[in-house]
Amino acid sequence: MGEPTITETSLKAALTERLNAVHVEVTDMSGGCGQSFTSLIVSPQFAGQNSLKRHRAVNAALRDEIAAIHAWSAKCLTPEEWQRDKEKNGAAAEGPPLDGTVQGHVTGVDA
């Protein structure tokens, strides 16, 4: 099996460009096979949008990529929300959500 075509780097670049994101973190939780990702996306485009609209915007921006992977999750914040969370929670506010993982990896997935 070759290198995965969808990577942390390619997703980060796509999100930054397509959503005018000011900060993007993408973590491959599948151990490098490119099938499960989680992300933190900070974009001024999310201002005034509820969580559902934010996630729909992300899913639309990554329609082709999401269709090719197994699992995708995103935490979507405005720059103001991200700054507030960082000040409130310190380092715990940084990074994508890792719920349901073991040290950032989905269990039962071989790399």
N, C-alpha and C positions, 0 to 999 in steps of 0.2 A: 504494500500500500504506500502511495506517495505522500508527499507533504499535503496537509490540508489546504484547500484553496481559500477558506475563510479563517482568518487569524485575528488575534487581539489587535494587531496593527492595522489590518485592513478594515475592521469594524470601527476602530477609533477614527481613522481617516474619513470614512464614510459619514459617521455621525457628526464629526467636526464640520465637514463641508456642507452636508445636507440640512443640518439643523442650526447652523451658525453657532455651534456650541463653543463655550469659552473654556470648558474643562470636561474631559471625557476620560474615564477609566474603564477598561474592559478586562475581565479576567476569564481565561479559558479554564473552566472547572472540570473539563473532561480529561485532564492529564495530557493535553497536547494534541489530541486527535481532532480538535475543531468541531465538536458536536454539541457542546454545552457551554454557554457563556452567561455571565452576569455583568451588569454595567452600572456606572454612575454617570449621568449625563446632566450637565449644567448648561442651560441655554436661556437667553433672554426671551426666546420665542415661547417659552412656557408661561410667561406672565399672563395672568388672567384666565388660565386654563385649569380645569379640575384634573385630577389624576387620570381619569379615563381619556380625556382629550389629549393629554400629554403622551400617554402610552400609545394611543392611536397614531399620533404624529410620528413617534419613533418607529412603530411597526410599518407605517406607510413609507418612511424614509429607507427602511431596511427590508422592504418586501421580498426582494429576490434572495437576500442573504438569509433571512429567517426561514424561508421555504427550504433552504438547503441544510439547515442544522436541526438538531433534535430538541434542544431546550434553550430558552432565552428569557432572561429577566432583566428589568431595568428599574433603576431609581432615578426619577426625573425631577430636577430642581431648577428654580430660577437662581441667578447669581446671588440674590439677596437671601433666599432661603438657605443656600449652601453656606454662605458666610455666617448666618445666624446659627445654623446647626454646628458648624465648626467651633464657634465661640462657646456655644452651650455645652457641647459634648466633647470637645477636644479632638483627639485623634480618632475616637470612635465614630465620628461623623464622616470621616474620609473613607473612600473606597466604596466599591459596589457591595450590594447585600450578599451575604454568604450563608443565608438561612438554608438549612437542609443539607449542608455540606460537612465534610470532615476536613478541617484545615484548608478550606477553599476548593476541595475537589468532591465531585459526586462519587459516592461510594458505589462499588460494583462496576466501575468503568475502568477498563484497562487502557493504558496509553499505548 
